[in-house]
Amino acid sequence: MKKLIAVENISLDGVMQAPGRPDEDLRGGFEHGGWAVPRRDAIAGEAMADSMAHAGAMLFGRRTFIDFFNVWPKRTNNPYTEVLNNSQKYVASTTLSNPLPWQNSTLLAGDVPSAVARLKAEGGKDLVVLGSGELLQSLMQHHLVDEYVLLIHPLVLGSGRRLFADAAAFEKLELLRAIPTTTGVVISTYRVAA
């Protein structure tokens, strides 16, 4: 059975909204977009590239899928574009329809937690979720996430969409490893305890 691994940038207060760009996600009047960029370093880049390279497929919510599609295929000279273009991408959406615009993309039909449970049961390489907060919260409610790779940034944003919302499902986690970066980000990998 494959694992479902969530790879997320979060602030100390758990915000995951718009880590990459100021205009990435302005919902709720969020004004701190792009907060993760100043803290990127080679250690974090290597961790992200490793997570993506060892994934069998990516799993996205609609918003993150569209954002990634609008940004990554046009970028060159990085370790991510080729992996993203060539990886199988599963997309949870009730508003998108086939064919999806990005190569190797499949729209998940029907009940998403059930579809993801079926994907996990197929075996093979692990599934990785990048961003996709609403999708991830739904999967957490159904206890489908097996590991979290959290790039925890040393800042408190005070507002924004959080990874672990107030209604998050109870889970016990075990720390597998913690790697500090040169910029104060700690890359913590947690496994959901049995």
Backbone as JSON, one array per atom type, in Angstrom:
{
  "sequence": "MKKLIAVENISLDGVMQAPGRPDEDLRGGFEHGGWAVPRRDAIAGEAMADSMAHAGAMLFGRRTFIDFFNVWPKRTNNPYTEVLNNSQKYVASTTLSNPLPWQNSTLLAGDVPSAVARLKAEGGKDLVVLGSGELLQSLMQHHLVDEYVLLIHPLVLGSGRRLFADAAAFEKLELLRAIPTTTGVVISTYRVAA",
  "N": [[0.85, -1.18, 0.0], [0.6, 2.17, -0.89], [1.95, 5.21, 0.52], [0.52, 8.33, 1.56], [1.82, 11.42, 1.34], [2.14, 14.57, 2.7], [3.55, 17.54, 1.69], [4.53, 20.51, 2.86], [4.88, 24.06, 3.18], [4.89, 25.91, 6.1], [4.04, 28.47, 8.49], [5.14, 29.39, 11.83], [2.76, 29.69, 13.22], [1.15, 27.99, 11.85], [0.16, 28.73, 9.32], [-0.43, 28.19, 5.9], [-1.01, 29.46, 3.6], [-0.38, 30.91, 0.47], [2.6, 30.7, 0.1], [4.46, 31.13, -1.94], [4.24, 33.44, -3.71], [3.43, 36.97, -3.82], [0.9, 37.44, -5.04], [-0.34, 35.01, -5.04], [-2.47, 33.83, -3.51], [-5.04, 35.53, -2.48], [-7.26, 35.3, -0.92], [-9.56, 36.13, 1.67], [-8.4, 38.55, 2.19], [-5.66, 38.23, 2.5], [-2.4, 39.32, 3.05], [0.26, 38.62, 3.06], [1.56, 37.14, 1.12], [4.07, 35.14, -0.49], [5.81, 34.66, 1.54], [7.53, 32.49, 2.09], [9.62, 32.51, 0.31], [11.98, 34.21, 0.86], [13.38, 32.57, 2.59], [14.36, 30.37, 1.37], [16.79, 27.91, 0.72], [19.68, 25.91, -0.19], [19.43, 23.52, 1.21], [16.67, 23.27, 1.81], [15.73, 23.3, -0.83], [16.85, 20.92, -1.79], [15.5, 19.08, -0.18], [12.85, 19.43, -1.06], [13.11, 18.73, -3.79], [13.89, 16.08, -3.49], [11.62, 14.96, -2.26], [9.76, 15.23, -4.34], [10.99, 13.79, -6.41], [10.95, 11.15, -5.52], [8.34, 10.5, -5.46], [5.5, 8.72, -6.64], [3.3, 9.76, -7.83], [1.57, 12.9, -8.04], [-0.76, 14.72, -6.06], [-3.34, 16.97, -6.3], [-5.39, 19.76, -5.3], [-7.93, 21.69, -6.95], [-7.35, 24.54, -7.06], [-4.57, 24.72, -6.44], [-3.53, 23.06, -8.44], [-4.17, 24.49, -10.82], [-2.74, 26.86, -10.31], [-0.07, 25.85, -10.17], [0.12, 24.81, -12.79], [-0.03, 27.17, -14.29], [2.38, 28.32, -13.67], [4.74, 26.53, -13.38], [5.32, 24.88, -15.82], [6.41, 26.78, -17.53], [8.78, 27.55, -16.47], [12.32, 27.19, -16.4], [15.55, 25.64, -15.92], [15.67, 24.54, -13.32], [15.19, 22.07, -10.73], [12.58, 21.12, -10.62], [10.57, 21.49, -12.66], [10.74, 19.54, -14.78], [10.19, 17.17, -13.37], [7.6, 17.75, -12.4], [6.2, 18.08, -14.85], [6.45, 15.51, -15.98], [5.46, 13.72, -14.11], [2.7, 11.71, -12.94], [-0.32, 13.31, -12.35], [-2.91, 13.73, -10.13], [-6.08, 15.17, -9.82], [-8.28, 16.83, -7.72], [-11.42, 18.01, -8.15], [-14.5, 19.71, -8.55], [-15.25, 21.38, -10.48], [-13.55, 21.49, -12.7], [-12.99, 19.93, -15.92], [-12.43, 17.08, -18.05], [-10.55, 17.19, -21.13], [-7.73, 17.69, -18.99], [-5.48, 20.5, -18.88], [-2.71, 20.07, -18.49], [-0.08, 17.89, -19.19], [-0.18, 14.37, -18.43], [-2.19, 14.42, -16.47], [-4.95, 13.62, -14.4], [-8.32, 13.73, -13.74], [-9.92, 13.28, -10.68], [-12.66, 11.29, -10.16], [-15.95, 11.35, -8.73], [-16.43, 10.63, -5.22], [-13.9, 12.1, -3.49], [-12.22, 11.36, -1.17], [-12.68, 8.55, -1.2], [-11.72, 7.89, -3.75], [-9.02, 8.56, -3.45], [-8.3, 6.76, -1.43], [-8.54, 4.4, -2.89], [-6.46, 4.79, -4.77], [-4.26, 4.74, -3.04], [-4.39, 2.08, -2.22], [-3.61, 0.7, -4.45], [-0.91, 0.25, -4.45], [2.68, 0.54, -5.05], [4.76, 3.41, -5.83], [4.82, 6.23, -3.57], [2.2, 8.71, -3.0], [2.19, 12.23, -3.34], [1.19, 15.22, -1.84], [1.11, 18.59, -2.6], [0.83, 21.78, -1.3], [-2.55, 22.66, -1.7], [-4.6, 23.0, 0.34], [-7.43, 22.81, 1.11], [-8.18, 20.34, 0.0], [-6.33, 18.72, 1.34], [-7.15, 19.02, 4.01], [-9.61, 17.73, 3.91], [-8.75, 15.12, 3.34], [-7.3, 14.6, 5.65], [-9.38, 14.53, 7.53], [-10.44, 12.1, 6.89], [-8.47, 10.41, 7.64], [-6.38, 9.77, 5.83], [-3.83, 10.68, 5.33], [-0.46, 9.85, 5.61], [2.12, 10.71, 6.18], [3.8, 13.77, 7.05], [5.71, 16.25, 5.64], [7.04, 18.95, 6.77], [7.97, 22.19, 6.16], [8.95, 24.32, 8.29], [8.65, 27.61, 8.93], [10.41, 30.34, 10.44], [8.49, 32.41, 11.45], [5.65, 34.36, 12.42], [2.57, 34.75, 11.1], [0.01, 35.56, 11.74], [-2.44, 35.7, 10.45], [-4.42, 34.07, 7.93], [-4.9, 31.07, 5.95], [-4.79, 28.02, 7.6], [-2.88, 25.01, 7.98], [-3.59, 23.0, 9.88], [-6.6, 23.25, 10.77], [-9.14, 24.53, 13.06], [-11.06, 22.51, 13.23], [-9.71, 20.18, 12.74], [-8.98, 16.68, 12.37], [-8.26, 14.48, 15.09], [-4.99, 13.35, 15.56], [-2.13, 11.39, 16.3], [1.27, 12.04, 16.05], [4.53, 10.96, 15.0], [7.83, 12.02, 15.25], [10.08, 11.72, 12.65], [12.39, 12.8, 11.54], [14.32, 15.82, 11.78], [15.49, 18.6, 10.16], [17.54, 21.31, 10.22], [17.71, 24.35, 8.35], [19.86, 26.74, 6.66], [18.63, 29.13, 6.95], [16.97, 29.18, 9.1], [14.63, 27.75, 8.81], [12.97, 24.78, 9.67], [12.94, 21.54, 8.64], [10.71, 19.24, 9.16], [9.83, 15.91, 9.49], [7.05, 13.97, 9.92], [5.41, 11.03, 10.96], [2.22, 9.54, 10.88], [1.07, 8.18, 13.79], [0.47, 4.78, 14.72]],
  "CA": [[0.0, 0.0, 0.0], [1.42, 3.37, -0.94], [1.69, 6.24, 1.51], [0.16, 9.68, 1.12], [2.74, 12.32, 2.03], [1.86, 16.0, 2.51], [4.76, 18.36, 1.74], [3.94, 21.84, 3.04], [5.51, 25.19, 3.86], [3.98, 26.51, 7.09], [4.61, 29.39, 9.46], [5.05, 28.84, 13.2], [1.36, 29.64, 13.64], [0.44, 27.0, 11.04], [-0.39, 29.25, 8.07], [0.13, 27.61, 4.69], [-1.53, 30.24, 2.48], [0.44, 31.73, -0.43], [4.02, 30.79, 0.46], [5.34, 31.36, -3.07], [4.18, 34.72, -4.41], [2.49, 37.93, -3.22], [-0.43, 37.36, -5.65], [-0.69, 33.6, -5.15], [-3.78, 33.52, -2.92], [-5.44, 36.72, -1.73], [-8.53, 35.06, -0.22], [-9.65, 36.63, 3.03], [-7.58, 39.75, 2.33], [-4.32, 37.84, 2.92], [-1.43, 40.3, 2.56], [1.64, 38.2, 3.32], [1.98, 36.18, 0.11], [5.48, 35.08, -0.81], [6.56, 34.64, 2.8], [8.53, 31.42, 2.17], [10.7, 32.71, -0.66], [13.25, 34.7, 1.41], [14.04, 31.58, 3.44], [14.8, 29.21, 0.59], [18.22, 27.66, 0.62], [19.99, 24.65, -0.86], [18.94, 22.4, 2.01], [15.23, 23.19, 1.54], [15.57, 22.92, -2.23], [17.17, 19.51, -1.91], [14.41, 18.33, 0.45], [11.68, 19.48, -1.96], [13.43, 17.94, -4.98], [13.89, 14.67, -3.08], [10.22, 14.55, -2.06], [9.1, 15.12, -5.64], [11.64, 12.76, -7.23], [10.61, 9.82, -5.02], [6.89, 10.31, -5.52], [4.98, 8.03, -7.81], [2.32, 10.66, -8.44], [1.22, 14.09, -7.27], [-2.19, 14.88, -5.83], [-3.6, 18.4, -6.18], [-6.7, 20.36, -5.35], [-8.1, 22.51, -8.16], [-6.67, 25.84, -7.0], [-3.12, 24.52, -6.51], [-3.23, 22.52, -9.76], [-4.2, 25.59, -11.8], [-1.62, 27.75, -10.02], [1.16, 25.19, -10.6], [0.11, 24.74, -14.26], [0.24, 28.51, -14.83], [3.73, 28.77, -13.31], [5.89, 25.64, -13.52], [5.76, 24.45, -17.16], [7.12, 27.87, -18.22], [10.08, 27.78, -15.82], [13.39, 26.28, -16.77], [16.74, 25.8, -15.1], [15.38, 24.17, -11.93], [14.99, 20.62, -10.65], [11.17, 20.8, -10.39], [9.7, 21.52, -13.84], [10.71, 18.25, -15.48], [9.49, 16.21, -12.52], [6.17, 18.09, -12.41], [5.63, 17.79, -16.17], [6.45, 14.09, -16.3], [4.77, 12.92, -13.09], [1.25, 11.59, -12.96], [-0.96, 14.27, -11.46], [-4.33, 13.5, -9.88], [-6.65, 16.47, -9.46], [-9.6, 16.8, -7.1], [-12.16, 19.21, -8.52], [-15.89, 19.53, -9.01], [-15.51, 22.38, -11.53], [-12.75, 21.21, -13.89], [-13.45, 18.78, -16.7], [-11.43, 16.51, -18.95], [-9.18, 16.88, -20.75], [-7.02, 18.71, -18.23], [-4.51, 21.12, -19.77], [-1.31, 19.71, -18.21], [0.19, 16.48, -19.52], [-0.17, 13.37, -17.35], [-3.12, 14.84, -15.41], [-6.17, 12.85, -14.36], [-9.34, 14.26, -12.84], [-10.5, 12.26, -9.8], [-14.11, 11.28, -10.29], [-16.72, 10.9, -7.58], [-16.03, 10.97, -3.88], [-12.44, 12.21, -3.51], [-11.55, 10.48, -0.21], [-12.75, 7.17, -1.67], [-10.81, 7.77, -4.9], [-7.65, 8.57, -2.93], [-8.11, 5.48, -0.74], [-8.31, 3.4, -3.94], [-5.11, 5.03, -5.29], [-3.31, 4.24, -2.04], [-4.47, 0.62, -2.16], [-3.01, 0.12, -5.65], [0.49, -0.06, -4.23], [3.63, 1.29, -5.86], [5.39, 4.57, -5.21], [3.94, 7.06, -2.75], [1.52, 9.91, -3.5], [2.61, 13.45, -2.65], [0.31, 16.39, -1.93], [1.8, 19.86, -2.45], [-0.19, 22.82, -1.12], [-3.86, 22.01, -1.75], [-5.07, 23.0, 1.73], [-8.79, 22.3, 1.29], [-8.11, 18.91, -0.27], [-5.58, 18.08, 2.41], [-7.98, 18.97, 5.22], [-10.59, 16.67, 3.69], [-8.05, 13.84, 3.46], [-6.97, 14.42, 7.07], [-10.61, 14.13, 8.2], [-10.66, 10.68, 6.59], [-7.27, 9.71, 8.09], [-5.7, 9.24, 4.66], [-2.46, 11.19, 5.26], [0.44, 8.97, 6.35], [3.29, 11.47, 6.62], [3.86, 15.21, 6.79], [7.03, 16.88, 5.55], [6.68, 20.35, 7.03], [9.03, 23.18, 6.16], [8.41, 25.24, 9.3], [9.36, 28.88, 8.79], [10.48, 31.08, 11.7], [7.72, 33.65, 11.47], [4.24, 34.28, 12.8], [1.85, 35.59, 10.15], [-1.13, 36.14, 12.44], [-3.68, 35.51, 9.7], [-4.25, 33.21, 6.77], [-5.42, 29.7, 6.01], [-3.86, 27.16, 8.33], [-2.86, 23.59, 7.64], [-4.39, 22.28, 10.86], [-7.68, 24.15, 11.16], [-9.75, 24.23, 14.35], [-11.85, 21.28, 13.18], [-8.86, 19.08, 12.25], [-9.15, 15.38, 13.02], [-7.23, 14.14, 16.06], [-3.97, 12.41, 15.1], [-0.85, 11.38, 17.0], [2.36, 12.0, 15.08], [5.87, 10.61, 15.47], [8.87, 12.72, 14.52], [11.05, 10.84, 12.01], [13.64, 13.56, 11.42], [14.23, 17.28, 11.73], [16.7, 19.12, 9.53], [17.55, 22.77, 10.17], [18.33, 24.96, 7.18], [20.72, 27.88, 6.97], [17.79, 30.33, 7.12], [16.11, 29.01, 10.27], [13.53, 26.84, 8.52], [13.21, 23.41, 10.13], [12.2, 20.56, 7.83], [10.32, 18.18, 10.09], [9.05, 14.83, 8.89], [6.24, 13.28, 10.92], [4.6, 9.9, 10.53], [1.03, 9.34, 11.68], [1.28, 7.04, 14.68], [-0.55, 3.72, 14.62]],
  "C": [[0.89, 1.24, 0.0], [1.01, 4.35, 0.14], [1.23, 7.52, 0.81], [0.98, 10.64, 1.97], [2.39, 13.76, 1.67], [3.16, 16.76, 2.68], [4.3, 19.82, 1.73], [4.91, 22.83, 3.67], [4.49, 25.73, 4.85], [4.76, 27.49, 7.96], [4.51, 28.76, 10.85], [3.61, 28.78, 13.7], [0.5, 28.81, 12.67], [-0.14, 27.48, 9.73], [0.34, 28.62, 6.89], [-0.23, 28.41, 3.45], [-0.44, 31.03, 1.77], [1.91, 31.82, -0.04], [4.91, 31.28, -0.68], [5.38, 32.74, -3.68], [3.2, 35.66, -3.74], [1.06, 37.8, -3.76], [-0.98, 35.94, -5.71], [-2.09, 33.28, -4.65], [-4.17, 34.67, -1.99], [-6.73, 36.54, -0.96], [-8.45, 35.58, 1.22], [-8.82, 37.88, 3.27], [-6.15, 39.46, 2.75], [-3.27, 38.72, 2.25], [0.02, 39.86, 2.67], [2.18, 37.21, 2.29], [3.45, 36.28, -0.22], [6.39, 34.95, 0.4], [7.64, 33.55, 2.88], [9.76, 31.69, 1.32], [12.0, 33.22, -0.03], [14.03, 33.67, 2.23], [14.43, 30.31, 2.68], [16.31, 29.12, 0.63], [18.43, 26.3, -0.03], [19.45, 23.45, -0.1], [17.44, 22.2, 1.77], [14.97, 22.76, 0.1], [15.83, 21.45, -2.45], [16.05, 18.65, -1.31], [13.18, 18.29, -0.45], [11.92, 18.61, -3.2], [13.39, 16.46, -4.66], [12.47, 14.16, -2.9], [9.52, 14.33, -3.4], [9.67, 13.97, -6.46], [11.25, 11.35, -6.8], [9.1, 9.54, -5.03], [6.52, 9.52, -6.77], [4.02, 8.92, -8.57], [2.09, 11.82, -7.49], [-0.3, 14.15, -7.16], [-2.43, 16.35, -5.54], [-5.08, 18.69, -6.01], [-6.74, 21.27, -6.57], [-7.26, 23.78, -8.14], [-5.16, 25.67, -7.16], [-2.72, 23.97, -7.88], [-3.17, 23.63, -10.8], [-3.02, 26.54, -11.57], [-0.3, 27.12, -10.49], [1.23, 25.14, -12.12], [0.44, 26.09, -14.88], [1.67, 28.96, -14.59], [4.82, 27.8, -13.78], [6.24, 25.21, -14.94], [6.56, 25.51, -17.91], [8.51, 28.11, -17.64], [11.1, 26.75, -16.29], [14.53, 26.46, -15.77], [16.46, 25.56, -13.61], [15.11, 22.66, -11.89], [13.52, 20.19, -10.6], [10.34, 20.64, -11.66], [9.6, 20.17, -14.53], [9.96, 17.2, -14.68], [7.99, 16.48, -12.55], [5.53, 17.76, -13.75], [5.47, 16.3, -16.41], [5.73, 13.21, -15.29], [3.28, 12.82, -13.38], [0.69, 12.56, -11.95], [-2.44, 13.93, -11.36], [-4.9, 14.8, -9.32], [-8.06, 16.28, -8.91], [-10.3, 18.11, -7.45], [-13.59, 18.84, -8.91], [-16.2, 20.5, -10.14], [-14.67, 22.17, -12.79], [-13.34, 20.03, -14.64], [-12.31, 18.3, -17.59], [-11.59, 17.06, -20.35], [-8.55, 18.04, -19.96], [-5.86, 19.23, -19.07], [-3.06, 20.69, -19.59], [-1.13, 18.23, -18.47], [0.21, 15.62, -18.26], [-1.08, 13.76, -16.18], [-4.43, 14.09, -15.55], [-7.11, 13.47, -13.33], [-9.9, 13.11, -12.01], [-12.02, 12.37, -9.86], [-14.76, 10.83, -8.99], [-16.2, 11.41, -6.26], [-14.5, 10.95, -3.77], [-11.77, 11.35, -2.44], [-11.58, 9.0, -0.62], [-11.8, 6.93, -2.83], [-9.36, 7.73, -4.43], [-7.35, 7.27, -2.18], [-7.84, 4.37, -1.76], [-6.9, 3.55, -4.52], [-4.06, 4.49, -4.32], [-3.26, 2.72, -2.03], [-3.81, -0.05, -3.37], [-1.57, -0.3, -5.44], [1.38, 0.76, -5.16], [4.21, 2.47, -5.09], [4.35, 5.45, -4.53], [3.3, 8.2, -3.53], [1.98, 11.1, -2.69], [1.6, 14.56, -2.91], [1.18, 17.62, -1.69], [0.73, 20.94, -2.33], [-1.55, 22.17, -0.94], [-4.52, 21.89, -0.38], [-6.45, 22.43, 1.94], [-8.85, 20.8, 1.05], [-7.44, 18.19, 0.89], [-6.4, 17.98, 3.69], [-9.06, 17.9, 5.1], [-9.95, 15.3, 3.87], [-7.66, 13.55, 4.9], [-8.2, 13.98, 7.85], [-10.9, 12.64, 8.01], [-9.43, 9.83, 6.93], [-6.53, 9.03, 6.94], [-4.26, 9.72, 4.52], [-1.57, 10.32, 6.16], [1.65, 9.71, 6.91], [3.13, 12.94, 6.25], [5.33, 15.6, 6.71], [6.74, 18.38, 5.62], [7.94, 21.2, 7.04], [8.51, 24.31, 7.04], [9.27, 26.5, 9.33], [9.31, 29.68, 10.09], [9.8, 32.44, 11.62], [6.28, 33.35, 11.85], [3.5, 35.25, 11.9], [0.6, 36.21, 10.76], [-2.46, 36.03, 11.72], [-3.37, 34.59, 8.53], [-4.79, 31.81, 7.02], [-4.36, 28.78, 6.61], [-3.98, 25.71, 7.88], [-3.76, 22.8, 8.58], [-5.44, 23.25, 11.4], [-8.29, 23.69, 12.49], [-10.52, 22.91, 14.35], [-11.04, 20.09, 12.68], [-9.11, 17.8, 13.05], [-7.98, 15.12, 13.97], [-6.29, 13.11, 15.46], [-2.77, 12.51, 16.03], [0.23, 11.23, 15.93], [3.66, 11.62, 15.76], [6.88, 11.35, 14.61], [9.87, 11.71, 13.97], [12.4, 11.51, 11.88], [13.33, 15.04, 11.4], [15.56, 17.81, 11.22], [16.62, 20.64, 9.53], [18.2, 23.25, 8.88], [19.18, 26.14, 7.62], [19.92, 29.15, 7.24], [16.83, 30.22, 8.3], [14.87, 28.18, 10.03], [13.92, 25.47, 9.06], [12.32, 22.5, 9.29], [11.94, 19.36, 8.72], [9.45, 17.16, 9.37], [8.38, 14.05, 10.0], [5.49, 12.14, 10.26], [3.38, 9.83, 11.44], [1.21, 8.06, 12.47], [0.13, 6.04, 14.53], [-1.56, 3.85, 15.73]]
}
